[in-house]
Amino acid sequence: MPRRERTTWEARLPSSVPSFSILLDDLGHPPPRVIARTFRVTEATVKRWIKTDNPPLAVLYATFWLTSWGRSTIHIEAENAAR
């Protein structure tokens, strides 16, 4: 099956994202209460995400952009756009 072309917005998504646990390591292990408040979910939901290392994809992407990898990606894209 041929690979389909990525749309403009899909091309801006990272091609690979570390696991949720690794992203949380990079952020200094914020407490579940803080993560729950950030994503407007219950603390029990966040604890389940942490236990299974399997948050919704939108949460995984949002968390990625807060990490050093996400900030680095944004910085590189901004530099490339300025050229």
C-alpha beads as a LAMMPS data file, in Angstrom:
LAMMPS data file: protein, C-alpha beads

83 atoms
82 bonds

1 atom types
1 bond types

-500.0 500.0 xlo xhi
-500.0 500.0 ylo yhi
-500.0 500.0 zlo zhi

Masses

1 110.0

Atoms # bond

1 1 1 0.000 0.000 0.000
2 1 1 1.555 3.354 -1.006
3 1 1 2.243 5.863 1.722
4 1 1 -0.095 8.837 1.582
5 1 1 1.151 12.411 1.499
6 1 1 1.006 14.256 4.837
7 1 1 -1.199 17.339 5.029
8 1 1 0.323 20.707 5.973
9 1 1 -0.737 20.460 9.601
10 1 1 0.349 16.810 9.843
11 1 1 3.783 17.765 8.551
12 1 1 4.156 20.081 11.549
13 1 1 3.578 17.293 14.042
14 1 1 6.700 15.591 15.363
15 1 1 7.462 12.390 13.475
16 1 1 8.078 10.549 16.740
17 1 1 7.307 11.405 20.340
18 1 1 8.897 9.813 23.413
19 1 1 6.665 7.948 25.833
20 1 1 4.587 9.895 28.341
21 1 1 6.837 8.778 31.216
22 1 1 9.939 10.107 29.453
23 1 1 8.199 13.401 28.694
24 1 1 7.229 13.720 32.356
25 1 1 10.845 12.952 33.344
26 1 1 11.973 15.865 31.175
27 1 1 9.440 18.130 32.899
28 1 1 10.655 17.129 36.358
29 1 1 7.743 14.815 37.255
30 1 1 4.943 17.335 37.782
31 1 1 2.354 16.090 40.291
32 1 1 -0.797 14.475 38.870
33 1 1 -2.808 17.327 40.415
34 1 1 -0.965 19.879 38.241
35 1 1 -1.309 17.773 35.082
36 1 1 -5.022 17.263 35.798
37 1 1 -5.569 20.987 36.221
38 1 1 -3.629 21.722 33.014
39 1 1 -5.680 19.319 30.890
40 1 1 -8.938 19.849 32.826
41 1 1 -9.388 16.205 33.727
42 1 1 -9.570 14.410 37.057
43 1 1 -6.494 13.453 39.004
44 1 1 -7.621 9.812 38.742
45 1 1 -7.510 10.103 34.944
46 1 1 -3.947 11.419 35.048
47 1 1 -2.899 8.661 37.449
48 1 1 -4.309 6.123 34.983
49 1 1 -2.348 7.752 32.128
50 1 1 0.827 7.572 34.218
51 1 1 0.195 3.974 35.317
52 1 1 -0.451 2.765 31.760
53 1 1 1.975 5.250 30.134
54 1 1 -0.798 5.768 27.596
55 1 1 -2.449 9.211 27.556
56 1 1 -4.640 10.380 24.672
57 1 1 -2.569 11.347 21.643
58 1 1 -3.546 15.023 22.004
59 1 1 -2.199 15.022 25.577
60 1 1 1.007 13.328 24.436
61 1 1 1.573 15.961 21.722
62 1 1 0.700 18.855 24.039
63 1 1 3.099 17.525 26.666
64 1 1 5.818 17.093 24.028
65 1 1 5.704 20.805 23.139
66 1 1 6.349 21.689 26.804
67 1 1 9.543 19.603 27.001
68 1 1 13.075 20.534 25.994
69 1 1 12.568 18.520 22.778
70 1 1 9.460 20.471 21.873
71 1 1 11.054 23.831 22.640
72 1 1 14.102 22.844 20.591
73 1 1 11.884 21.852 17.664
74 1 1 10.076 25.196 17.811
75 1 1 13.384 27.065 17.960
76 1 1 14.791 25.215 14.942
77 1 1 11.598 25.745 12.922
78 1 1 11.654 29.469 13.765
79 1 1 15.293 29.775 12.678
80 1 1 14.600 27.936 9.431
81 1 1 11.567 30.112 8.722
82 1 1 13.622 33.260 9.245
83 1 1 16.113 32.271 6.530

Bonds

1 1 1 2
2 1 2 3
3 1 3 4
4 1 4 5
5 1 5 6
6 1 6 7
7 1 7 8
8 1 8 9
9 1 9 10
10 1 10 11
11 1 11 12
12 1 12 13
13 1 13 14
14 1 14 15
15 1 15 16
16 1 16 17
17 1 17 18
18 1 18 19
19 1 19 20
20 1 20 21
21 1 21 22
22 1 22 23
23 1 23 24
24 1 24 25
25 1 25 26
26 1 26 27
27 1 27 28
28 1 28 29
29 1 29 30
30 1 30 31
31 1 31 32
32 1 32 33
33 1 33 34
34 1 34 35
35 1 35 36
36 1 36 37
37 1 37 38
38 1 38 39
39 1 39 40
40 1 40 41
41 1 41 42
42 1 42 43
43 1 43 44
44 1 44 45
45 1 45 46
46 1 46 47
47 1 47 48
48 1 48 49
49 1 49 50
50 1 50 51
51 1 51 52
52 1 52 53
53 1 53 54
54 1 54 55
55 1 55 56
56 1 56 57
57 1 57 58
58 1 58 59
59 1 59 60
60 1 60 61
61 1 61 62
62 1 62 63
63 1 63 64
64 1 64 65
65 1 65 66
66 1 66 67
67 1 67 68
68 1 68 69
69 1 69 70
70 1 70 71
71 1 71 72
72 1 72 73
73 1 73 74
74 1 74 75
75 1 75 76
76 1 76 77
77 1 77 78
78 1 78 79
79 1 79 80
80 1 80 81
81 1 81 82
82 1 82 83
